[in-house]
Amino acid sequence: MKTAVIILNWNGRDMLRRFLPSVLAHSPAEEGIEVCVADNGSTDDSLSILTAEFPAVKRIALDRNYGFAEGYNQALRQVEAEYVVLLNSDVEVTPHWLTPLVEWLDSHPETAACQPKIRSYHQRGMFEYAGAAGGFIDRYGYPFCRGRLFDAVEPDDGQYDTVASLFWATGAALLIRRADYLDSGGLDGSFFAHNEEIDLCWRLRARGRGIVCVPQSVVYHVGGATLRKENPRKTFLNFRNNLLMLYKNLPADELRRVMRIRCLLDYVAAAVFLLKGDARNALSVLRARRAYHRMRPSLTATRELNLSKTITNPIPERAKISLLWQFYAKRRRSFSRLPRP
């Protein structure tokens, strides 16, 4: 098969029954597409449901829950395909959704990965938070998208219907060359979940490979199916992993300055949670900073490797702005109003 669509599942029997039929209907084997479900050590009856109700799906049974990042690393070792799709279990795909993505990679060998346009499953005229029409980061590591700044999500009025070069593509629906995935080291398993696809895309961009959004492909994403917004565990992973990503990838001449400012901004974020009466999330920010400092020495060799392989510096899609300043001080709530990356 040319393309393997890999859905990572953990205790998601209901999601499989709800969304897998659309993936199978619109990802035909006769077009060189294989649909796989990698089960991350589920304790529900996901595997028996796959056997009984979806016999055409390739089943990859992992021995435990490796998390999002390492779960995909384990799964990719068990497929043979030129292209692989990392697809969340709560995504509804549309007819011929893979065709524009595969055609783009076929005709653009400089591109390592691409994503479709991601709309909200529940508000179908809106972009979806986790990816929208493609991702960027600001100078301090805060991610944003064409169609989403922080929690301000835009309606999709066709304003981002052009193919665009990105800093990162969402892991909710990511088509990537398997060779690029493996050559760059894949997703960082130590992240467990959150920011892992941004970290991977940073490595790819630094090594001269392209990332794009091809909005002629459209999917619908539920989002937040595993950890809800402002869940303390999610807050912890987002803050910790974002700091780890910065340490692993920032150029040497920026590292100290950016990390000093991020330290200040993180304590401000914790204070804001406290002012809202949310002590659990405030504590998660502080725990994330402690975990970052504890894990940082183990990533020194990885940082040195990443810097040694960097050929694109600066990366054009890494914005020089402060997103916090643009959003809260300048009151710019849509991507089109930002200074261009």
N, C-alpha and C positions, 0 to 999 in steps of 0.2 A: 504494500500500500504506500502511496505517496504521502498521505497526510493522516496522522493519528490524532483524533480528538480525545483528550484525556480529562475525565471528570473525576476529581478527588472527592470521595465520599466518607463522611464519618457520622454514623447514626442518622443518616438522611433518607430513610425509606420513603417518607412522604414526598420529599423533594424529587427523588428519582421517579416516582410514579407520576408526579405532576409535570416535570420538565424533560425527562428523557425521551418521551415520545416525539416531541418537536425536533430534538437533536437527531434522532434516527430518521425521521421523515425527511429532513432537509439536509442530510449528510450521507448521500447514497454511496454504497460500496462500489457501484459501477463507475463512479467518478474518482475512484482511488482513495476513498476515505474509510478509515476504520475507527469505530467508536469504542472507547475503552472506559471502564470504570475502575479506578484504583481505590480499593477500600482500605481506609486508614485504621484498621483494627476495630471495626464497629462491633458493638455489643447488642445491636438490634438485629432484625432479620433481613438486613439489606442484601446480603449475599444470596440467601435463598430466594428472595424476590427477584433478583437479577436472573437467577437460573430458571425460575418458573415462568416469569413474565417477559423477560428480555433476553432470550437465548442468543440473539445475534450479537450481543454486546460482549466484547472481550473483557474478562474479569481478571483483575490483578489484586490478589489478596495479600495485603501487607500484614506483618505479624503483630503490629501495635500501632498506636496513633503517633506518627512522626511529626505531626503538625503540617501546616500548609506547605512550607518551604521544603523540608526534607522529604515529605510525602511525595511531592512531584519529582524530586531527585531520584527517589527509589523507583517510581513508576517509569520514568524515562529510560532507565537502564533495561527495562523489560519490553520495550517496543522498538521496532525497526521501521523508521519512516524518515523521509527527507525533511518534512515539516511536522511540527507538533503543535497542537492547540491546548493551552491551559484554559479550561473552561469551568467556571463555577457551577455547582449543582443547581443553583437557583437562577439560571439563565434560560430564557425562551429565545430560540433562534428563529430566523425568518427564511423563506424560500431563497435558495442560492446564496446564502449568507457567506459561504466560504469562497465563492468564485472570485469576487473582486480582490480578496486578500491574497489568495494563491496566485492569481494573475499578476498582482503587484510584485510579489517575491520572485516569480518566474522571470519578470522583465527588468528587475532592479537588483542585480546581484550585490550591490553595495548595501542593501537593506537587510538587517538581521531579523527584524521583527516588526509586526504591525498589529493594530487593533481595529475593530469596527467602531462605529458610533454606538454609544451605550445610552439607551433611553430607560426611563423608569418603568418598571412593570406595572406599578399601581397608578402612576400618573403619566400616561403614555405619550403625552405631548411635551414632557419635561425630560431634560437630561438626567442621568442617574449619577449620584455622588461619586461612585468609585470608577472614574475613568472618563465619563462624558465623551468629549471629542478629542481626547488626548492630553497628556500631562506634561507639566513643567515644574521646576522648583525655583525658589528665589535664592538670594545670596546666602540666606541663613538656614536653608534646608526645608522650608515650608513648601509642601506640594500644592499645586493648583492645576486647573484644567481649562481647556476651551469649553466653557459652559458651566464651570463651578469654581467659585472662590470661597474657601472655608466652607461655611454651611449655606452660602447663597447659590442656589442652583437655578439656572436659567431655563426658560422654555426653549424648545428646539424649533426655531423659525427658519431653519435652513441657513443660518448665519455662519455656520462652520462646515459647510458642505464641500469644502475643497480639501484635497489631500494635503497634510501638513507634516513637516518634520517635527519630532517631539523630543523631549528629554526622556520621558518614560511613557510606556504603554501599560494599561491596566492588566493585572493578573486575573481579572474576572473573565476576560476573553482575549487571550494573547496567542497569536500565531507567530511561531519562531522557528528558525532553521535549527534542527536538532544539533548540527555540527557547531553552530555558534553558541548554543546553550551549553554544550559540554565543554567547548574550548574555553569559555569564560568562567567555568567553574559552577554554573548553575545557580540556583537560589541558595542563599546562605542559610543552612539548616539551624544555625544558632539563633536566628531571628524567630523561629517557630511560625509566626504569622505577623503580617503588617510591615509595610515598607520593603519587603523582600524583592518585589518586582522593580521598584525604583532603584534599589541597590544594583540589581542585575543590569538594568538598562544603563545606569551610570557607567558600569564597567564596559559595556558594549560601545557606548558613545565615545568614551575616552580612548578606546582602541580603534576608533575610526569607522565603526559600523553604524548604520542608520536605523532609526526608529520612526515609524510614521503612523498616522491614523488614516484609514481609507474609509471615509464616511458613506461610500456607496453600499457598504455592508452595515446592516443595522441589527442589533439584538436588544432584548429587554431584560433588565436585571432587577431582581427583587432587592438585593443588598441588605446587609446587616443580619443575614440569616443565622450566622454563627454567634457573633457578639454584637449586641445592640449598641447604638450610639451612647457614648459617655458611660459605658460599662467600665468599672475600674480596671479590670483586666485588659481591656482594649486600650484604655488610656496609658497604662503601664507599658504595653508592647509598642504602642505608637511612639511614645517619647523615648524609650530606651533604644529602640531600633533605629530611629531617626538619628540619634547621637552616634550610634555605632556606624551607621552608613556614612555620616560626615567624616568620622575619624578614618574610615577605610579608604575614602576616595578624595577628600579635599586636597588640592595642591599644597605643597609645603609652605608657600608664602602666604597662604590664607588661614591655615589651620588654627594657629593660636588666637588670632583676632576673632574669627568666627566663633570659636568655642567659648571665648570670654563673653561675647554678646549673647550667645545662646544660653549660657548659664544664667545671666540676668533675666532673659526672657522666660526661661523655664520657671524661675522663682516667681515672676509676675503671674504666670499662668496658674501656679499653685495658689497664689494669693487670691486670684479671681475666683477659683473654685471655692475657697474658704468664704469669700464674701457672699457667694451664692448659697452658702450653707451646705456645701458638698465636700465634707471632710474626706470621704473615701477617695474621691478622685484627686484631691489635693495631695493626699498621702501617696497615691499612685505615681504622681509626678516626681516626688522626692525619692521614692523607691526606685524609679527608673533611672534617676541620676546616679544613685548609689550602685545599681547594677551595671550601668555603663562604665563607671570607674573600675569596678571589679573585673569586668570582661575585657577592657581595653588592652591590657598587656598581651592577652592571647591572640590579638588581631594585628599585632605589630608586623609580623611577617607577611600577612595578607596585604596590609597597607603598602609595604615596600614592593611587593609583587605588582600590585595595581599601578603604583606610580611608575615602576620600571617599564610597564607595557603601555603607558599613556602616549598617544601620538597626537591627540586632539586636545589642545589646551590654549585658550579657553574653549569650552563646549558652547556653541552658539545658543543652544536652547536653554542654557542655565541663566535665568534672568538676573540682571544686576540690581534689581529693585529689592526693597523690603516690602513683602506682601502685607505685613501688619500695618506699615505706614500707609500704603496705598488704600487698604481696605477700611481702616478705622479713622485715620486722619484725613485722607483725601476723599473718603466716602465713595470709592470706586468699587462697585459691586458686580461688575461683569468683566469678563476677559477682554472684550473689545475696547474697554476704557483704560486698560493698563498700557504703560509704555511697552513697546514690542520687545520680546526676548530677542 
